[in-house]
Amino acid sequence: MQSDRIHIGFFGRCNSGKSSLINALTGQNVSIVSEVAGTTTDMVSKAMEMPGVGAVTLLDTPGLDDGTVLGYQRMSVAWKALDKTDIAVVLYGEGEDDSVEAGLCEELKRRNIAVIRVLACCDRISDPAATAAGKGGDIITLSSVTREGISELRTRIAASCQREEHLLTAGLCDSGDTVLLVMPQDSQAPKGRLILPQVQTIRELLDKGCVPICCTPDRMPAALDALTENPRLIITDSQVFEPVWKMKPEGSRLTSFSILFARSKGDMNEFAAGASALESLSGNSHILIAEACTHVPQHEDIGRVKLPALLRRKLGSELRIDIVSGNDFPEDLSVYDLVIHCGACMFTRRHVMSRVEKIRKAGIPVTNYGTALAALTGILDKVVY
């Protein structure tokens, strides 16, 4: 799954060798290679297993100095790729002016993104060692043609893969605990399979040695009756928070899949504070709802139907709500009074936190689906996060 992979971004000027390097690393023609500046017009991603690292996604980006007619749009794509990048490979050329690369490295440092600098296409450079020395610091000389330096690059990538693990259920349950998962199978659920948050949560519970029990909301009483003791934790969809709360036995704790993913990929303290902002909004307010995935909306859709309905019921029918999905996210957030993000099961933690940081800098409160729904139904103080 893309959201669980280390994302490695390749950045550099036009014709610096980014696409060739990715092709060399994968052993496939993933990206188009040519001498024409601006050949890579959009971000290209390739999932692979890298020895010593595991599952990764390689991101090929447009040149940072694209001077074509669409150059500005293409370069903006490259900068947006930073939001997804865990490790950045910055490619240098033979030229002495490294101001573009230096500016990029400063931004990567500010974002706390690991940087690996490479002098690419060294087979075309008369004296690679002298050129590399002139650029200062620790830089790898490599060639996608001769494959010189490729092994060292892989080693450096492996050494940079120190990502903090954020478990979904950390602190909520332990090995041996019974966990009841109450999962509506309505029109939003894909036929014949479970949605990704449910699959990932069940897998984690199994890995922890818990005993997961699954049921639909209408079968929850029967599931509880079948247990010899009350479950330690109950996890449900945010849309059925209220009825599940009413059926929850005393002593069992309640949370949602959306909150679990918010804890794992975002900042729950920020989301809880953002949910409290709902009390100060009115019908004149403007709210942005952001979905990580792209899907065809259903009549029971949480983000496009149920959540807007609850918001308008509380704040007034004149409330303005904008909805974006996938990688679409407004550059200007100043027009909004609140941002509500989905659980982001399709995004990496870095991608989610980059959005949270942008929202925070804009001085706007942010929350997520599960937290907002718990607040709107009056049980935020009763769920665990």
TIROTOR-832518 format. One record per residue (C-alpha): x, y, z; residue in one letter. Coordinates in nm, 2 decimals. Each point is the difference from the previous one (the first is absolute). Layout:
N
X,Y,Z,A;
...
END
This chain:
385
0.00,0.00,0.00,M;
0.14,0.34,-0.10,Q;
-0.08,0.15,0.35,S;
0.23,-0.25,0.17,D;
0.29,0.05,-0.24,R;
0.31,0.21,0.04,I;
-0.03,0.27,-0.26,H;
0.33,0.10,-0.17,I;
-0.01,0.31,-0.22,G;
0.25,0.08,-0.27,F;
0.06,0.37,-0.06,F;
0.22,0.20,-0.23,G;
0.01,0.22,-0.30,R;
-0.12,-0.10,-0.35,C;
0.22,-0.27,-0.15,N;
0.19,-0.06,0.32,S;
-0.07,-0.37,-0.03,G;
-0.29,-0.06,0.24,K;
-0.20,-0.22,-0.23,S;
0.31,-0.20,-0.11,S;
0.10,-0.06,0.37,L;
-0.35,-0.13,0.09,I;
0.01,-0.23,-0.30,N;
0.34,-0.13,0.11,A;
-0.12,-0.05,0.36,L;
-0.31,-0.19,-0.11,T;
0.15,-0.18,-0.30,G;
-0.31,0.11,-0.20,Q;
-0.09,0.29,-0.24,N;
-0.22,0.17,0.26,V;
0.06,0.35,-0.12,S;
0.05,0.14,-0.36,I;
0.36,0.11,-0.06,V;
0.10,0.25,-0.27,S;
0.23,0.30,-0.06,E;
-0.30,0.23,-0.02,V;
-0.04,0.23,0.30,A;
-0.33,-0.05,0.18,G;
-0.06,-0.36,-0.11,T;
-0.13,-0.08,0.34,T;
-0.31,0.21,0.02,T;
-0.17,-0.14,0.31,D;
0.10,-0.21,0.30,M;
0.06,-0.37,-0.09,V;
-0.01,-0.26,0.28,S;
0.12,-0.35,0.01,K;
-0.05,-0.25,0.28,A;
0.28,-0.26,0.06,M;
0.17,-0.21,0.26,E;
0.35,0.13,0.07,M;
0.26,-0.23,0.16,P;
0.08,0.11,0.36,G;
-0.30,0.24,0.00,V;
-0.31,-0.18,-0.09,G;
-0.31,0.15,-0.17,A;
0.07,0.34,-0.15,V;
-0.15,0.24,-0.25,T;
0.23,0.19,-0.23,L;
-0.12,0.34,-0.11,L;
0.14,0.15,-0.33,D;
-0.06,0.37,-0.01,T;
0.01,0.28,-0.27,P;
0.32,0.20,-0.03,G;
0.04,0.29,0.25,L;
0.12,0.24,-0.27,D;
-0.26,-0.09,-0.27,D;
0.00,0.30,-0.24,G;
-0.28,-0.13,-0.23,T;
-0.34,0.16,-0.04,V;
-0.15,-0.22,0.28,L;
0.32,0.02,0.21,G;
-0.16,0.17,0.30,Y;
-0.27,-0.26,0.03,Q;
0.25,-0.28,-0.04,R;
0.23,0.14,0.26,M;
-0.29,0.04,0.24,S;
-0.06,-0.37,-0.04,V;
0.36,-0.07,0.11,A;
-0.04,0.22,0.31,W;
-0.33,-0.16,0.09,K;
0.18,-0.34,-0.01,A;
0.19,0.11,0.31,L;
-0.32,-0.05,0.19,D;
0.02,-0.37,-0.07,K;
0.37,-0.05,0.03,T;
0.17,-0.19,0.28,D;
0.35,0.00,-0.16,I;
0.11,0.24,-0.27,A;
0.27,-0.08,-0.26,V;
0.13,0.33,-0.14,V;
0.18,-0.02,-0.33,L;
0.28,0.24,-0.08,Y;
0.16,0.07,-0.34,G;
0.35,0.11,-0.11,E;
-0.08,0.37,0.01,G;
0.13,0.23,0.28,E;
-0.33,0.17,0.07,D;
-0.17,-0.22,0.25,D;
-0.24,0.27,0.13,S;
-0.31,-0.20,-0.10,V;
0.12,-0.32,0.17,E;
0.12,0.20,0.31,A;
-0.34,0.16,0.04,G;
-0.17,-0.33,-0.03,L;
0.23,-0.15,0.27,C;
-0.08,0.28,0.23,E;
-0.37,-0.07,-0.04,E;
0.05,-0.37,0.06,L;
0.20,0.08,0.31,K;
-0.28,0.22,0.13,R;
-0.25,-0.28,-0.05,R;
0.23,-0.25,0.16,N;
0.02,-0.22,-0.31,I;
0.30,-0.22,-0.04,A;
0.22,0.12,-0.29,V;
0.24,-0.21,-0.22,I;
0.20,0.22,-0.25,R;
0.13,-0.17,-0.31,V;
0.21,0.12,-0.29,L;
-0.18,-0.17,-0.28,A;
0.11,-0.09,-0.36,C;
0.36,-0.02,0.12,C;
0.08,-0.19,-0.32,D;
-0.04,0.33,-0.19,R;
0.23,0.20,0.24,I;
0.37,0.02,-0.07,S;
0.11,0.00,0.36,D;
-0.29,-0.12,0.23,P;
0.21,-0.01,0.32,A;
0.11,0.36,-0.04,A;
-0.35,0.11,-0.09,T;
-0.15,-0.17,0.30,A;
0.27,0.14,0.23,A;
-0.09,0.35,-0.13,G;
-0.36,-0.04,0.11,K;
0.10,-0.07,0.36,G;
-0.15,-0.24,0.25,G;
-0.09,-0.36,-0.04,D;
-0.10,-0.06,-0.36,I;
-0.02,-0.33,-0.20,I;
0.14,-0.01,-0.35,T;
-0.21,-0.24,-0.21,L;
-0.09,-0.09,-0.36,S;
-0.32,-0.16,-0.11,S;
0.18,-0.13,-0.30,V;
0.31,-0.17,0.16,T;
-0.20,-0.05,0.33,R;
0.29,0.14,0.19,E;
-0.12,0.13,0.34,G;
-0.34,-0.18,-0.02,I;
0.09,-0.24,0.27,S;
0.12,0.28,0.23,E;
-0.33,0.19,-0.06,L;
-0.20,-0.31,0.10,R;
0.21,-0.03,0.32,T;
-0.05,0.37,0.08,R;
-0.37,-0.03,-0.05,I;
-0.02,-0.30,0.23,A;
0.20,0.20,0.27,A;
-0.25,0.29,-0.03,S;
-0.31,-0.22,0.06,C;
-0.05,0.07,0.36,Q;
-0.37,0.07,0.01,R;
-0.18,0.01,0.33,E;
-0.27,-0.26,0.03,E;
-0.35,0.13,0.09,H;
-0.23,-0.29,0.08,L;
-0.37,0.05,-0.05,L;
-0.10,-0.14,0.34,T;
0.30,0.10,0.21,A;
-0.10,0.03,0.36,G;
-0.35,-0.11,-0.06,L;
0.02,-0.38,0.03,C;
0.26,-0.27,0.08,D;
0.07,-0.36,-0.09,S;
-0.28,-0.23,0.10,G;
-0.27,0.28,0.00,D;
-0.32,-0.06,-0.18,T;
-0.08,0.28,-0.24,V;
-0.34,0.04,-0.16,L;
-0.01,0.16,-0.35,L;
-0.34,0.13,-0.09,V;
0.00,0.05,-0.38,M;
-0.30,0.12,-0.21,P;
-0.01,-0.18,-0.33,Q;
-0.21,0.26,-0.18,D;
0.02,0.14,-0.36,S;
0.34,0.16,0.07,Q;
0.16,-0.34,0.08,A;
0.15,-0.16,-0.31,P;
-0.17,-0.32,-0.11,K;
0.17,-0.31,0.11,G;
0.28,0.16,0.21,R;
0.06,0.23,0.30,L;
0.12,0.36,-0.02,I;
0.37,0.07,0.06,L;
-0.02,0.14,0.35,P;
-0.19,-0.31,0.12,Q;
0.25,-0.23,-0.16,V;
0.30,0.18,0.14,Q;
-0.15,0.02,0.35,T;
-0.09,-0.37,0.01,I;
0.35,-0.09,-0.12,R;
0.16,0.21,0.27,E;
-0.22,-0.16,0.27,L;
0.10,-0.34,-0.11,L;
0.37,0.09,0.00,D;
-0.04,0.13,0.35,K;
-0.16,-0.32,0.12,G;
-0.34,0.14,0.06,C;
-0.33,-0.18,-0.07,V;
-0.19,0.20,-0.26,P;
-0.37,-0.07,-0.03,I;
-0.19,0.16,-0.29,C;
-0.37,0.08,-0.05,C;
-0.24,0.25,-0.16,T;
-0.18,0.25,0.22,P;
-0.33,-0.20,-0.01,D;
0.19,-0.31,0.13,R;
0.19,0.18,0.28,M;
-0.24,-0.12,0.28,P;
0.04,-0.36,-0.12,A;
0.37,0.04,-0.02,A;
0.02,0.13,0.36,L;
-0.22,-0.28,0.12,D;
0.23,-0.26,-0.15,A;
0.30,0.13,0.20,L;
0.08,-0.12,0.35,T;
0.12,0.34,0.09,E;
-0.03,0.36,-0.13,N;
0.25,0.10,-0.27,P;
0.29,0.21,0.11,R;
-0.05,0.23,-0.30,L;
-0.28,0.06,-0.26,I;
0.10,0.15,-0.34,I;
-0.27,0.12,-0.24,T;
-0.06,0.23,-0.29,D;
-0.05,0.36,0.09,S;
-0.34,0.01,-0.17,Q;
-0.15,-0.24,0.26,V;
0.17,0.15,0.31,F;
-0.32,0.09,0.17,E;
-0.19,-0.34,-0.02,P;
0.31,-0.20,0.08,V;
0.06,0.22,0.30,W;
-0.35,-0.07,0.13,K;
0.07,-0.38,-0.03,M;
0.35,0.02,0.14,K;
0.03,-0.20,0.33,P;
0.14,0.18,0.31,E;
0.38,-0.04,0.02,G;
0.06,-0.03,-0.38,S;
0.17,0.28,-0.17,R;
-0.12,0.14,-0.33,L;
0.18,0.16,-0.30,T;
-0.03,0.01,-0.38,S;
0.21,-0.11,-0.29,F;
0.03,0.37,-0.10,S;
0.14,0.09,0.34,I;
0.24,-0.29,0.00,L;
0.15,0.12,-0.33,F;
0.00,0.36,0.12,A;
0.20,-0.11,0.30,R;
0.24,-0.19,-0.22,S;
0.05,0.24,-0.29,K;
-0.09,0.34,0.15,G;
-0.01,0.20,0.32,D;
-0.30,-0.09,0.22,M;
0.06,0.28,0.24,N;
-0.03,0.24,-0.29,E;
-0.31,-0.18,-0.13,F;
-0.17,0.00,0.34,A;
0.06,0.37,0.03,A;
-0.13,0.05,-0.35,G;
-0.32,-0.18,0.08,A;
-0.07,0.24,0.29,S;
0.00,0.29,-0.26,A;
-0.33,-0.13,-0.12,L;
-0.16,0.17,0.30,E;
0.11,0.34,-0.12,S;
-0.10,-0.03,-0.36,L;
-0.33,0.12,-0.16,S;
-0.20,-0.03,-0.31,G;
0.23,0.27,-0.16,N;
0.30,-0.22,0.05,S;
0.20,-0.17,-0.28,H;
0.12,-0.36,0.04,I;
0.23,-0.21,-0.21,L;
-0.04,-0.38,0.00,I;
0.30,-0.18,-0.14,A;
0.00,-0.37,-0.11,E;
0.33,-0.19,-0.06,A;
-0.15,-0.24,-0.25,C;
-0.20,0.04,-0.32,T;
-0.32,-0.19,-0.03,H;
-0.35,0.02,-0.15,V;
-0.22,0.16,0.28,P;
-0.29,-0.22,0.12,Q;
-0.32,0.12,0.16,H;
0.13,-0.10,0.34,E;
0.35,0.16,-0.05,D;
0.14,0.13,0.33,I;
0.20,0.29,-0.13,G;
-0.24,0.12,-0.27,R;
-0.34,-0.08,0.15,V;
-0.01,-0.09,0.37,K;
0.26,0.24,0.14,L;
-0.13,0.30,-0.20,P;
-0.35,-0.08,0.12,A;
0.10,-0.01,0.36,L;
0.20,0.32,-0.04,L;
-0.29,0.19,-0.15,R;
-0.24,-0.14,0.26,R;
0.23,0.15,0.27,K;
0.12,0.32,-0.17,L;
-0.28,0.08,-0.24,G;
-0.10,-0.08,-0.36,S;
0.20,0.30,-0.14,E;
0.33,-0.15,0.11,L;
0.25,0.00,-0.29,R;
0.18,-0.34,-0.05,I;
0.27,-0.07,-0.26,D;
0.11,-0.36,-0.06,I;
0.33,-0.11,-0.15,V;
0.14,-0.35,-0.06,S;
0.32,-0.18,-0.08,G;
0.30,0.22,-0.05,N;
-0.21,0.32,-0.06,D;
0.05,0.24,0.29,F;
-0.04,0.38,0.00,P;
0.31,0.21,0.00,E;
-0.20,0.28,0.17,D;
-0.17,-0.11,0.32,L;
-0.07,0.35,0.13,S;
-0.36,-0.02,-0.11,V;
-0.08,-0.29,0.24,Y;
-0.10,0.00,0.36,D;
0.06,-0.37,0.05,L;
0.15,-0.30,-0.19,V;
-0.13,-0.35,0.05,I;
0.22,-0.27,-0.14,H;
-0.08,-0.37,-0.05,C;
0.19,-0.27,0.18,G;
0.25,0.00,-0.29,A;
0.05,-0.38,-0.02,C;
0.13,0.06,-0.36,M;
0.26,0.26,0.11,F;
0.34,-0.04,0.18,T;
0.04,0.17,0.34,R;
0.24,0.25,-0.15,R;
-0.26,0.10,-0.26,H;
-0.27,0.05,0.26,V;
0.23,0.19,0.23,M;
0.11,0.23,-0.29,S;
-0.37,0.09,-0.04,R;
-0.04,0.06,0.37,V;
0.30,0.22,0.00,E;
-0.14,0.21,-0.28,K;
-0.33,0.04,0.17,I;
0.17,0.08,0.33,R;
0.21,0.27,-0.17,K;
-0.32,0.15,-0.15,A;
-0.13,0.03,0.36,G;
-0.30,-0.22,-0.07,I;
-0.13,-0.28,0.22,P;
0.01,-0.35,-0.14,V;
-0.18,-0.32,0.10,T;
-0.08,-0.33,-0.16,N;
-0.32,-0.20,-0.09,Y;
-0.01,-0.22,0.31,G;
0.08,0.28,0.25,T;
-0.25,0.24,-0.17,A;
-0.28,-0.26,-0.01,L;
0.06,-0.08,0.37,A;
-0.02,0.37,0.09,A;
-0.31,0.05,-0.22,L;
-0.18,-0.30,0.17,T;
0.10,0.12,0.35,G;
0.22,-0.30,0.09,I;
0.36,0.13,-0.06,L;
0.06,0.00,0.38,D;
-0.11,-0.37,0.01,K;
0.23,-0.14,-0.27,V;
0.37,-0.08,0.03,V;
0.27,0.16,-0.21,Y;
END
